[in-house]
Amino acid sequence: MSSRETELHASPNGAVKIRSVVSKLDDDTLLQRLGKRPLLKRSFNFMSMLGFSCSALLSWEGVLVTSVSGLLNGGPAGVIWGFLINWVGMMSVYATMAELASIAPTAGGQYHWVAMMAPKSSRNFLAYLTAWLTTLAWQAMAVSTAYIIATMLQGIIILSQGPEPTYVPENYQTVLILWASVIFAVVMNSTTGRALARFEGLVLVLHLAGFFGVLVPMVYFVPHGIAGSNDARTVFGTFLNTGGWSSQGLSFLVGFPQVGTSLIGADCAVHMSEEIKSASVVVPRALLYTIFINGLLAFGMIVGLMFSITDLDSALEASNTMFYPFLEIFRTAVNSTAGAVAMACVILVLAVASAVGVYASASRMMWSFSRDRGLPFSKLLVKLTKNALPFNCILATLTITVLLSLVALGSSVALNALLSLIIAALFSTYLLVTTLLLWRRTTGAIQPYVVGAESLDADSLAWGPWKLPEPFGVLNNVFACVYCVFLLFWSLWPQYTPTTPTTMNWSVLIWGFVVLASVTWWVLRARHYFKGPIREV
């Protein structure tokens, strides 16, 4: 954000007038005050970063994929009201993170903020744990995005063959398509930062245009006024409990977290902070604009989707044949296989574009953690190309994706168990940073914003140029903490009862294993060499 200073100027008639002079904050100077050397090129402005974060978030496209669990536990009304609650909660969380990003816009994000705000006795440990959870969550997100792309393409092939398809998807085919999608993401991330920024600006246009290209034909061509068609009372008032839970309320709460997963990932802008111009203002703006725009689009798509369901049983059954119920909903809505395939291809293209942004964020998070010597082979991973790109981290992310995708050759259930880490890991870090910020702001430990503050660390915290006014800031911070606890708790529940190994929600096991492994390694080795974000300057 620009700082405003005042100058006096004499007018021709002798009068004195005041003019506001705007001077841009020096990003590199701020980064040096945070203890980091400016090594990455700042190629992103607000619009390109907005396109980057909107495409990585993939909101209205994502709700088409994630709404099935909400339909099973909650029904149409559960999906709609659950999404609205999640939208408000995520806006609160990202507003809190926007305040932190304005204070310290670094690629490390959450773990750097934890190191700044945590008590001195536990500072390094909490930063280390947060860094591992964030790094692994973004690696899992990279695999998850590629897996969705692969299975969506297979579903589109089945859809294109009409009511009696002959194609039977094999696991090895899923893996090969997955590899092809991540290779494209790696190639795009291996170009210059300026080329990536231009690509993301184009994606923003496609993201907005694609929304209307899918929503308009879906709601326009769906049969109206016939038996089985939905009206407002059905859409906004019909709750379902097909998970076997003891009450409708419990069923709604079980399906509640999955509806909001399409809003996870806007913090990708945080991990790109060191490549953004005027990052202390652009990152907060990108976070808030992204969650507002994408939330609005996603809500519109959810309402349109719920009104377009004429046969819920057939739509849910399509998950066993075409992976995703929305493909069958498209076909019945427009009454055309070709039209449904065209609509689905729009989503597929945007999903491929999303993989580019996810890969960029995952590699930057890995690079940042390596810069502070927290990962194995840190000396190799931290190296940059002549174009200032963390290419070794991009290749490492590709390697991890390839290795994890091999799990799908044996069982897609096992792969989904690994990918279930995303919600639990990310919301654990969100909860930690929002709680620490609440503690610091209520104890008066954060000083007012001052242009050119000498240092920014745990002993001299100061607000950045973007901050919520009080008391709204405190109230929002409290709500963000409550929401994180609520969502984290219900995200660990299985979707069905009684639970089998196939329907089990393995996130609690995977999340627990990561936390336990991190704590164990901290006690044995990491506490001797990891000292939090290293002061390089």
C-alpha positions in Angstrom: 0.0 0.0 0.0 1.2 3.5 -0.6 2.0 5.8 2.3 0.5 9.3 2.2 2.6 12.3 3.1 1.6 15.9 3.0 3.3 18.7 1.0 2.4 22.4 1.0 2.2 24.1 -2.4 1.8 27.9 -3.1 -0.9 28.7 -5.7 -0.4 31.6 -8.1 -2.6 33.9 -6.0 -0.5 33.2 -2.9 -2.8 30.8 -1.3 -1.4 27.7 0.3 -3.0 24.3 -0.6 -2.3 20.9 0.7 -1.6 18.0 -1.7 -1.4 14.3 -0.8 1.8 12.8 -2.2 1.8 9.1 -2.7 5.0 7.2 -2.4 5.2 3.4 -2.9 6.5 1.2 -0.2 9.8 -0.4 -1.2 9.1 -4.1 -1.3 12.7 -5.2 -1.1 13.4 -2.9 1.8 10.5 -4.4 3.7 11.6 -7.9 2.9 15.1 -7.1 4.2 13.5 -5.8 7.4 11.9 -9.2 7.8 15.4 -10.7 7.5 15.2 -12.1 4.0 17.2 -11.3 0.9 15.1 -10.3 -2.1 16.0 -13.1 -4.6 12.8 -13.6 -6.6 11.6 -11.3 -9.4 8.4 -9.3 -8.8 6.4 -9.9 -11.9 2.9 -10.0 -10.5 0.6 -7.0 -10.0 -2.9 -7.0 -8.5 -4.8 -8.2 -11.6 -2.4 -11.0 -12.5 -2.3 -12.1 -8.8 -6.1 -11.9 -8.7 -6.2 -14.2 -11.7 -3.6 -16.5 -10.1 -5.5 -16.9 -6.8 -9.0 -17.1 -8.5 -7.8 -19.9 -10.8 -6.0 -21.8 -8.0 -9.0 -21.5 -5.7 -11.3 -22.9 -8.5 -14.5 -22.1 -6.6 -17.5 -22.4 -8.9 -15.8 -25.3 -10.7 -14.9 -26.9 -7.4 -18.4 -26.9 -6.0 -19.5 -29.1 -8.9 -17.0 -31.7 -7.7 -17.5 -31.4 -3.9 -21.3 -30.9 -3.7 -22.0 -34.7 -3.8 -21.0 -35.3 -0.2 -23.2 -32.3 0.8 -26.1 -33.9 -1.1 -25.7 -37.1 0.7 -25.5 -35.5 4.1 -27.7 -32.4 4.0 -29.5 -32.5 0.6 -30.0 -29.4 -1.6 -30.8 -27.2 1.3 -27.8 -28.5 3.3 -25.5 -27.7 0.4 -26.8 -24.2 0.0 -26.9 -23.1 3.6 -23.7 -25.0 4.4 -21.9 -23.2 1.7 -23.1 -19.8 2.9 -21.9 -20.5 6.4 -18.5 -21.7 5.0 -18.3 -18.6 2.8 -18.7 -16.2 5.8 -16.3 -18.3 7.8 -13.6 -18.3 5.1 -14.0 -14.6 4.5 -13.3 -14.1 8.2 -10.2 -16.4 8.1 -8.8 -14.8 5.0 -9.4 -11.3 6.4 -7.3 -12.3 9.4 -4.6 -13.7 7.1 -4.7 -10.5 5.1 -3.8 -8.5 8.2 -0.8 -10.8 8.7 0.2 -10.7 5.1 0.3 -6.9 5.3 2.6 -7.1 8.3 4.9 -9.7 6.8 4.4 -10.6 3.1 6.8 -13.5 2.8 6.6 -16.8 0.9 6.7 -18.7 4.1 3.3 -17.4 5.1 1.9 -19.1 8.2 5.1 -20.5 9.7 6.8 -17.1 9.4 3.9 -15.4 11.1 3.9 -18.1 13.9 7.6 -17.5 14.5 6.9 -13.7 14.8 4.0 -14.1 17.3 4.5 -17.3 19.3 6.1 -17.2 22.8 9.8 -17.4 22.7 9.9 -20.8 24.5 7.9 -22.5 21.7 8.5 -20.2 18.8 10.8 -22.5 16.8 8.9 -25.7 17.4 5.5 -24.2 16.4 7.0 -22.6 13.3 8.6 -26.0 12.4 5.3 -27.8 12.8 3.4 -25.2 10.9 5.9 -25.3 8.1 5.6 -29.0 7.7 1.8 -29.0 7.8 1.6 -26.2 5.2 4.2 -27.8 2.9 2.6 -31.2 2.9 -0.9 -29.7 2.5 0.2 -27.9 -0.7 2.0 -31.0 -2.0 -1.2 -33.0 -1.4 -3.2 -30.2 -3.1 -1.0 -30.5 -6.2 -1.7 -34.3 -6.4 -5.4 -33.8 -5.7 -5.8 -31.2 -8.5 -4.1 -33.5 -10.9 -6.2 -36.5 -9.8 -9.4 -34.5 -10.3 -8.2 -33.5 -13.8 -7.5 -37.1 -14.7 -10.7 -38.6 -13.4 -12.7 -35.7 -14.9 -11.3 -36.4 -18.4 -12.2 -40.1 -18.0 -15.7 -39.1 -16.9 -16.1 -36.8 -19.9 -15.1 -39.7 -22.2 -17.7 -41.9 -20.6 -20.3 -39.1 -20.9 -19.5 -38.6 -24.6 -20.4 -42.3 -25.3 -24.0 -41.8 -24.4 -26.3 -43.9 -22.3 -24.4 -47.2 -23.0 -20.7 -46.4 -22.7 -18.1 -49.0 -23.6 -15.1 -47.3 -22.0 -14.1 -48.7 -18.6 -11.5 -46.5 -16.9 -8.4 -48.2 -15.6 -6.2 -47.0 -12.7 -3.1 -46.9 -14.9 -4.9 -44.7 -17.3 -5.8 -42.3 -14.5 -2.1 -42.2 -13.5 -0.9 -41.5 -17.0 -3.4 -38.7 -17.5 -2.4 -37.3 -14.1 1.2 -37.2 -15.2 0.4 -35.4 -18.4 -1.4 -32.7 -16.5 1.4 -32.1 -14.0 4.0 -32.0 -16.8 2.0 -29.1 -18.3 2.0 -27.4 -14.9 5.7 -27.9 -14.6 6.4 -26.5 -18.1 4.3 -23.4 -17.4 6.1 -22.8 -14.1 9.4 -23.2 -15.8 8.9 -20.1 -17.9 9.7 -16.6 -16.7 7.6 -15.0 -13.9 6.3 -12.4 -16.4 5.0 -15.1 -18.7 3.3 -16.9 -15.8 1.7 -13.6 -14.7 0.3 -13.0 -18.2 -1.0 -16.5 -18.3 -2.8 -16.0 -15.0 -4.4 -12.8 -16.2 -5.8 -14.7 -19.2 -7.1 -17.4 -16.8 -9.0 -14.8 -14.9 -10.9 -13.9 -18.1 -11.6 -17.6 -18.8 -12.7 -18.2 -15.2 -15.3 -15.4 -15.4 -16.5 -16.2 -18.9 -16.6 -19.9 -18.3 -18.9 -19.4 -15.4 -21.6 -17.9 -17.6 -20.8 -20.4 -20.3 -21.8 -23.3 -18.0 -24.4 -21.7 -15.8 -26.6 -20.1 -18.4 -27.3 -23.2 -20.6 -27.7 -25.4 -17.5 -30.5 -23.3 -16.0 -32.0 -22.2 -19.3 -32.4 -25.6 -20.9 -33.4 -27.7 -17.8 -37.1 -28.7 -18.1 -39.3 -26.4 -16.0 -42.8 -27.0 -14.6 -42.7 -30.8 -14.9 -42.8 -33.5 -12.3 -39.5 -33.9 -10.6 -38.3 -30.4 -11.4 -37.1 -28.3 -8.5 -38.8 -25.2 -7.1 -37.5 -22.8 -4.5 -39.2 -24.6 -1.6 -37.5 -27.8 -2.6 -34.1 -26.3 -3.2 -33.9 -24.2 -0.1 -35.9 -26.4 2.3 -35.2 -30.0 1.4 -32.7 -31.7 3.8 -31.5 -35.3 3.3 -29.8 -37.8 5.5 -28.4 -40.7 3.4 -25.3 -41.3 5.5 -27.2 -43.3 8.2 -26.7 -40.7 10.9 -29.1 -40.6 13.9 -30.4 -37.1 13.1 -30.7 -34.7 10.3 -28.7 -32.1 12.2 -25.8 -34.5 12.7 -26.0 -35.4 9.0 -25.8 -31.7 8.0 -22.7 -31.1 10.2 -21.0 -34.2 8.7 -21.5 -32.9 5.2 -20.8 -29.3 6.1 -17.0 -29.2 5.7 -16.9 -30.8 2.3 -19.2 -28.1 0.9 -16.6 -25.5 1.8 -13.5 -27.2 0.4 -14.0 -25.3 -2.9 -13.0 -22.2 -0.9 -9.7 -23.5 0.2 -6.5 -22.3 -1.5 -6.9 -18.5 -1.8 -3.8 -18.2 0.4 -1.8 -19.2 -2.6 -1.2 -15.4 -3.0 0.6 -15.4 0.4 3.2 -17.9 -0.9 3.8 -15.8 -4.0 4.4 -12.6 -1.9 8.0 -12.2 -2.8 7.1 -12.0 -6.5 4.4 -9.4 -6.1 4.8 -5.6 -6.5 3.5 -3.7 -3.4 3.0 -7.0 -1.7 1.9 -5.6 1.7 -1.2 -4.2 0.0 -1.7 -6.3 -3.1 -1.7 -9.6 -1.2 -4.4 -8.6 1.3 -6.5 -7.2 -1.6 -6.0 -10.3 -3.6 -7.1 -12.5 -0.7 -10.3 -10.6 0.0 -11.2 -10.0 -3.7 -10.6 -13.7 -4.4 -12.8 -15.0 -1.6 -15.6 -12.5 -2.4 -15.6 -13.0 -6.2 -15.1 -16.7 -6.1 -17.6 -17.2 -3.2 -20.2 -15.2 -5.2 -19.6 -17.3 -8.3 -19.7 -20.5 -6.4 -22.9 -19.6 -4.7 -24.5 -18.8 -8.0 -23.4 -22.1 -9.4 -24.6 -24.1 -6.4 -28.1 -22.6 -6.6 -28.2 -23.2 -10.4 -27.0 -26.8 -9.9 -29.6 -27.5 -7.2 -32.4 -26.1 -9.4 -31.2 -28.2 -12.3 -31.3 -31.6 -10.6 -34.4 -33.4 -11.9 -33.3 -36.9 -10.8 -31.2 -36.9 -7.7 -30.8 -40.7 -7.6 -29.4 -40.8 -11.2 -27.1 -38.0 -10.4 -25.6 -39.7 -7.4 -25.4 -43.0 -9.2 -23.3 -41.3 -11.9 -20.5 -41.0 -9.3 -20.0 -44.8 -9.7 -19.7 -44.6 -13.5 -18.5 -41.1 -14.4 -16.8 -40.1 -11.1 -18.8 -36.9 -10.8 -22.6 -36.4 -10.6 -22.5 -33.0 -12.2 -21.7 -34.6 -15.6 -25.1 -36.5 -15.5 -26.8 -33.3 -14.3 -25.4 -31.4 -17.3 -26.7 -34.1 -19.7 -30.2 -34.2 -18.2 -30.3 -30.4 -18.0 -29.4 -29.6 -21.6 -30.8 -32.9 -23.0 -27.7 -33.1 -25.2 -24.6 -35.3 -24.8 -22.6 -32.9 -27.0 -23.7 -29.9 -25.1 -22.9 -31.5 -21.7 -19.5 -32.5 -23.0 -18.7 -29.0 -24.2 -19.7 -27.6 -20.7 -17.6 -30.2 -19.0 -14.6 -29.4 -21.2 -14.8 -25.7 -20.0 -14.4 -26.9 -16.4 -11.6 -29.3 -17.5 -9.6 -26.5 -19.1 -9.9 -24.4 -16.0 -8.9 -27.3 -13.8 -5.7 -27.7 -15.9 -5.0 -24.0 -15.5 -5.6 -24.3 -11.7 -2.8 -26.9 -11.5 -0.4 -24.3 -12.8 -1.2 -22.0 -9.8 -1.2 -24.8 -7.3 2.2 -26.0 -8.5 3.6 -22.4 -8.2 2.4 -22.0 -4.6 3.5 -25.5 -3.6 7.0 -25.0 -5.0 7.4 -21.5 -3.4 6.3 -22.9 0.0 8.9 -25.7 -0.3 11.5 -23.2 -1.4 10.8 -20.9 1.6 11.0 -23.8 4.1 14.3 -24.9 2.4 15.7 -21.4 2.7 15.3 -21.8 6.5 16.9 -25.2 6.3 13.8 -27.1 7.4 13.7 -29.7 4.6 16.1 -32.5 3.6 18.4 -31.5 0.8 17.7 -27.8 1.5 21.0 -26.7 0.0 19.9 -28.2 -3.3 16.2 -27.1 -3.2 16.9 -23.5 -2.4 18.9 -22.9 -5.6 17.4 -20.6 -8.2 17.7 -20.5 -12.0 19.1 -17.4 -13.8 15.5 -16.3 -14.2 15.1 -16.4 -10.4 12.8 -19.4 -10.4 12.9 -22.2 -7.8 13.1 -24.9 -10.5 14.5 -27.5 -8.2 11.5 -27.2 -5.9 9.2 -27.4 -9.0 10.9 -30.7 -10.0 10.7 -31.9 -6.4 7.0 -31.2 -6.4 6.7 -33.1 -9.7 8.6 -36.0 -8.1 6.3 -36.1 -5.1 3.2 -36.0 -7.3 4.5 -38.9 -9.4 5.3 -41.0 -6.4 2.0 -40.4 -4.6 0.0 -41.0 -7.8 1.5 -44.5 -8.0 -0.7 -45.3 -4.9 -3.7 -45.0 -7.3 -2.5 -48.1 -9.2 -3.3 -50.2 -6.2 -6.3 -48.3 -4.8 -7.9 -45.0 -5.3 -9.2 -45.3 -1.7 -5.6 -45.2 -0.5 -4.8 -42.2 -2.6 -7.9 -40.4 -1.3 -6.7 -41.2 2.2 -3.4 -39.4 1.6 -5.2 -36.4 0.0 -7.5 -36.1 3.0 -4.6 -34.3 4.7 -5.4 -31.0 2.9 -8.3 -29.7 5.1 -7.0 -30.9 8.4 -3.4 -29.6 7.8 -4.3 -26.2 6.4 -7.0 -25.5 9.0 -4.6 -26.4 11.7 -2.2 -23.7 10.5 -5.1 -21.2 10.1 -6.2 -21.9 13.6 -2.7 -21.4 15.0 -2.0 -18.1 13.3 -5.5 -16.7 14.0 -5.2 -17.6 17.7 -1.7 -16.1 18.0 -2.8 -12.9 16.3 -5.8 -12.6 18.6 -3.5 -13.0 21.6 -1.1 -10.4 20.4 -3.7 -7.8 19.4 -5.7 -8.1 22.6 -2.5 -7.7 24.8 -1.5 -4.6 22.9 1.7 -6.2 21.6 1.3 -4.9 18.0 2.2 -1.3 17.5 0.5 1.1 15.0 1.6 1.1 11.4 4.7 3.3 10.8 6.3 3.8 7.4 9.9 2.6 7.5 9.8 0.7 10.8 13.3 -0.5 11.6 12.5 -4.1 12.3 9.7 -6.6 12.3 10.1 -9.5 14.7 8.6 -11.0 17.8 10.0 -8.2 20.0 8.8 -5.3 17.8 5.5 -6.2 16.0 3.8 -3.5 14.0 0.7 -3.5 11.9 1.1 -3.3 8.1 -0.7 -0.8 5.9 -3.8 -2.9 5.7 -5.7 -3.6 8.9 -9.3 -4.1 10.0 -10.5 -1.2 12.3 -11.2 -2.0 15.9 -13.3 -3.4 17.5 -14.3 -5.1 14.2 -10.8 -6.6 13.9 -11.0 -8.3 17.3 -14.5 -9.6 16.7 -13.5 -11.0 13.3 -10.4 -12.6 14.8 -12.6 -14.4 17.4 -15.0 -15.6 14.8 -12.2 -16.9 12.6 -10.8 -18.9 15.6 -14.3 -20.4 16.3 -14.9 -21.3 12.7 -11.5 -23.0 12.3 -12.1 -25.1 15.4 -15.6 -26.0 14.2 -14.6 -26.9 10.7 -11.5 -28.8 11.8 -13.6 -31.0 14.2 -16.3 -31.9 11.7 -13.8 -32.5 8.8 -12.5 -35.5 10.7 -15.8 -37.4 10.6 -16.6 -40.1 8.0 -19.5 -39.6 5.5 -21.3 -42.8 6.4 -22.2 -44.9 9.4 -21.6 -47.7 10.0 -18.1 -47.0 8.7 -16.0 -49.5 6.6 -12.4 -49.2 5.5 -13.7 -47.9 2.1 -15.9 -45.2 3.6 -13.6 -44.3 6.5 -12.3 -40.7 6.7 -8.6 -41.3 7.0 -7.7 -37.6 7.5 -7.5 -38.0 11.3 -4.9 -40.8 10.9 -2.9 -39.1 8.2 -3.0 -35.7 10.0 -2.1 -37.4 13.3 0.8 -39.3 11.6 2.2 -36.0 10.1 2.0 -34.2 13.5 3.5 -37.2 15.4 6.3 -37.6 12.8 7.1 -33.9 12.9 7.2 -33.8 16.7 9.4 -36.9 16.8 11.9 -35.5 14.3 11.9 -32.2 16.1 12.9 -33.9 19.4 15.5 -36.1 17.7 17.1 -33.8 15.2 15.3 -30.6 14.0 15.6 -28.7 17.3 19.4 -28.7 16.8 19.4 -27.0 13.4 16.0 -25.3 12.8 15.9 -21.9 14.3 12.9 -20.5 12.7 13.0 -18.0 9.8 16.7 -17.3 9.4 17.8 -13.6 9.3 19.8 -13.4 6.1 20.4 -9.7 6.3 
